[in-house]
Structures are given as C-alpha cells and as structure tokens.
Amino acid sequence: MKTLMSIALILATFGSVTVGQRRADVDRVGEKIATQLESRLSGWRHKPVEPFGPSSNIVVQSWSSTNRSVKVAVAIHESAEDAKTEIRNFLQFRREPQELRGFGDEAFVTEPNGSDIVLRRGRYVIYISSVADVENDSDARKLSKDEREVRQKAEVQRIGKEFAKQLSSIELQ
C-alpha cells in the first residue's frame, strides 16, 4: 500500500510540475508576444484571452485598432515535428491553401479572402485571423459596394501579413 501511495504521490507531483512548467512556458510566450507587438505596432491595443485550461499549450491574444481586429493563437509543441504534424492536419481541411514565403519555417494563407494565415517557427504554430470592418470606416459611404469589398480584402491581407511578419521575427524560445 505504501508503494502505491508513493507512486501516486510521485505521479501527482510530476504531473503538477509538467502542468506548471507548461503554464509558465505559455505565460512567457504570451508576454513576449505582447511586449514585442506593442512596441512594433503603434495604434494597436492588446487583450489576452483566457487560456483553455491550466494544461493548455496555447496562447491566445486579441488585438484591435480602429475598425480592425486580429486574433492570434500560438500552439507550443514539444518538437518541430509535432508542429509540422499540426500544420499538415490543419491544412488538410482547407481548400487550396496558398504558401507564403518569408514568414517563419513555413506559412500558408488558408482562406480565399486572405483573412487567415497559419505559420510555423520551429515548435510553434501561429494562427492569425484578421477582420476589417470597412463599413465603419470614415469614408465608407463614399465607396461603392465593390470598392468596399476590394478594400476589405486588401485590408485583411495587409493586416494578416503585417502580423505574420512581426510574429515570425519574434524569438519565442
């Protein structure tokens, strides 16, 4: 009985250290991203999103500017191979993802309008989702419906690529 109790205590301690270490890694990565992006992207406001649970390996942040918003999610994996597997699994459910060059180890636009980007840097998979509310832009009433649609697509692509550029240059280790 003492042996079982000892094993249970060791497993419980190891599990809490692992969960605690994972949480510390997630918090450290989240803070690093927030600090770097705040210094590089003037006019953007940051809001952390509560983690999915104490054992979550995902950092989620929401960024906003006038009539524009971006959600960033970073999945932290044990290895680059695990991160590659996650991207492959994610992409298999996307129609015709377009490869982006110059953003991390690999990057893809995953939606036809360019609003979503996924990229990998080593063991980190970064998801970026951009929204541009051009209907509320100060000059929106002067634009035709087609012009608003063109602007909306151009803005989500511009914003997504800017965030991808910044996120791919942050040293997350």
SEVODO-359560 format. One line per 8 residues: number of its first residue (from 0); their letters; for each residue x, y, z of C-alpha. Coordinates in nm, 3 decimals. Last residue first. Layout:
# SEVODO-359560
NUM = A = X:Y:Z  ...
This chain:
# SEVODO-359560
172 = QLEISSLQ = 1.240:3.036:-2.723  0.990:3.277:-2.883  1.235:3.492:-3.079  0.999:3.736:-3.251  1.056:3.772:-3.628  0.777:3.540:-3.742  0.532:3.727:-3.522  0.613:4.063:-3.683
164 = KAFEKGIR = 0.590:3.938:-4.040  0.276:3.735:-3.966  0.117:4.042:-3.801  0.196:4.252:-4.108  0.080:3.975:-4.340  -0.253:3.946:-4.164  -0.305:4.323:-4.161  -0.232:4.362:-4.532
156 = QVEAKQRV = -0.446:4.063:-4.631  -0.734:4.173:-4.410  -0.704:4.525:-4.554  -0.690:4.422:-4.920  -0.998:4.202:-4.885  -1.197:4.474:-4.708  -1.081:4.740:-4.954  -1.194:4.533:-5.253
148 = EREDKSLK = -1.528:4.464:-5.087  -1.574:4.834:-5.003  -1.491:4.929:-5.364  -1.745:4.677:-5.494  -2.016:4.816:-5.265  -1.939:5.167:-5.383  -1.735:5.396:-5.163  -1.838:5.741:-5.041
140 = RADSDNEV = -2.036:5.595:-4.753  -1.725:5.411:-4.631  -1.520:5.731:-4.588  -1.496:5.727:-4.208  -1.451:5.349:-4.198  -1.747:5.173:-4.036  -1.838:4.953:-4.335  -1.465:4.877:-4.363
132 = DAVSSIYI = -1.482:4.640:-4.066  -1.151:4.466:-4.131  -1.105:4.127:-3.968  -0.784:3.927:-3.942  -0.716:3.571:-3.821  -0.361:3.469:-3.738  -0.264:3.117:-3.630  0.091:3.054:-3.510
124 = VYRGRRLV = 0.237:2.705:-3.477  0.547:2.696:-3.253  0.797:2.408:-3.244  1.028:2.564:-3.501  0.852:2.867:-3.639  0.532:2.765:-3.812  0.276:2.976:-3.989  -0.100:2.986:-4.030
116 = IDSGNPET = -0.274:3.275:-4.201  -0.642:3.366:-4.213  -0.809:3.668:-4.375  -0.668:3.612:-4.724  -1.007:3.618:-4.898  -0.958:3.259:-5.020  -0.885:3.135:-4.667  -0.578:2.937:-4.555
108 = VFAEDGFG = -0.290:3.168:-4.635  0.011:2.950:-4.560  0.343:2.971:-4.382  0.657:2.763:-4.341  0.979:2.799:-4.143  0.893:3.155:-4.045  0.731:3.403:-4.282  0.946:3.463:-4.589
100 = RLEQPERR = 0.737:3.269:-4.838  0.362:3.228:-4.823  0.204:2.907:-4.949  -0.155:2.926:-5.064  -0.411:2.693:-4.909  -0.627:2.528:-5.175  -0.933:2.427:-4.979  -0.859:2.381:-4.613
92 = FQLFNRIE = -0.929:2.061:-4.417  -0.594:1.901:-4.496  -0.426:2.222:-4.386  -0.493:2.169:-4.015  -0.354:1.814:-4.012  -0.043:1.924:-4.201  0.002:2.222:-3.967  -0.032:2.003:-3.658
84 = TKADEASE = 0.214:1.748:-3.795  0.471:2.019:-3.861  0.431:2.139:-3.501  0.488:1.787:-3.368  0.799:1.760:-3.586  0.924:2.096:-3.454  0.916:1.948:-3.105  0.737:1.968:-2.768
76 = HIAVAVKV = 0.468:2.191:-2.910  0.351:2.544:-2.830  0.032:2.647:-3.010  0.015:3.022:-3.071  -0.323:3.187:-3.131  -0.351:3.541:-3.264  -0.684:3.712:-3.321  -0.675:4.034:-3.521
68 = SRNTSSWS = -0.907:4.332:-3.531  -0.971:4.637:-3.747  -1.234:4.913:-3.727  -0.991:5.140:-3.539  -0.728:4.910:-3.389  -0.762:4.579:-3.217  -0.554:4.284:-3.100  -0.685:3.967:-2.936
60 = QVVINSSP = -0.448:3.717:-2.784  -0.449:3.340:-2.743  -0.154:3.139:-2.613  -0.197:2.762:-2.647  -0.031:2.475:-2.459  -0.328:2.426:-2.230  -0.272:2.236:-1.905  -0.430:2.502:-1.683
52 = GFPEVPKH = -0.729:2.538:-1.912  -0.835:2.688:-2.244  -0.635:3.001:-2.171  -0.813:3.331:-2.106  -0.773:3.576:-2.393  -0.510:3.847:-2.362  -0.611:4.193:-2.483  -0.380:4.412:-2.688
44 = RWGSLRSE = -0.443:4.753:-2.840  -0.296:4.850:-3.177  -0.213:5.214:-3.251  0.159:5.156:-3.274  0.264:4.811:-3.390  0.628:4.745:-3.303  0.643:4.816:-2.928  0.305:4.659:-2.857
36 = LQTAIKEG = 0.398:4.364:-3.079  0.717:4.290:-2.883  0.563:4.318:-2.537  0.252:4.118:-2.624  0.449:3.841:-2.796  0.697:3.811:-2.508  0.417:3.810:-2.252  0.231:3.533:-2.434
28 = VRDVDARR = 0.548:3.327:-2.474  0.627:3.357:-2.101  0.269:3.275:-1.999  0.262:2.965:-2.221  0.600:2.849:-2.092  0.493:2.906:-1.729  0.168:2.715:-1.794  0.368:2.427:-1.944
20 = QGVTVSGF = 0.600:2.426:-1.642  0.307:2.419:-1.402  0.137:2.139:-1.597  0.461:1.940:-1.602  0.531:2.015:-1.236  0.173:1.921:-1.149  0.203:1.594:-1.338  0.537:1.509:-1.178
12 = TALILAIS = 0.397:1.574:-0.829  0.086:1.366:-0.895  0.293:1.087:-1.046  0.532:1.089:-0.747  0.243:1.092:-0.498  0.065:0.808:-0.678  0.387:0.606:-0.686  0.440:0.666:-0.313
4 = MLTKM = 0.080:0.573:-0.230  0.111:0.257:-0.436  0.436:0.166:-0.258  0.283:0.239:0.083  0.000:0.000:0.000
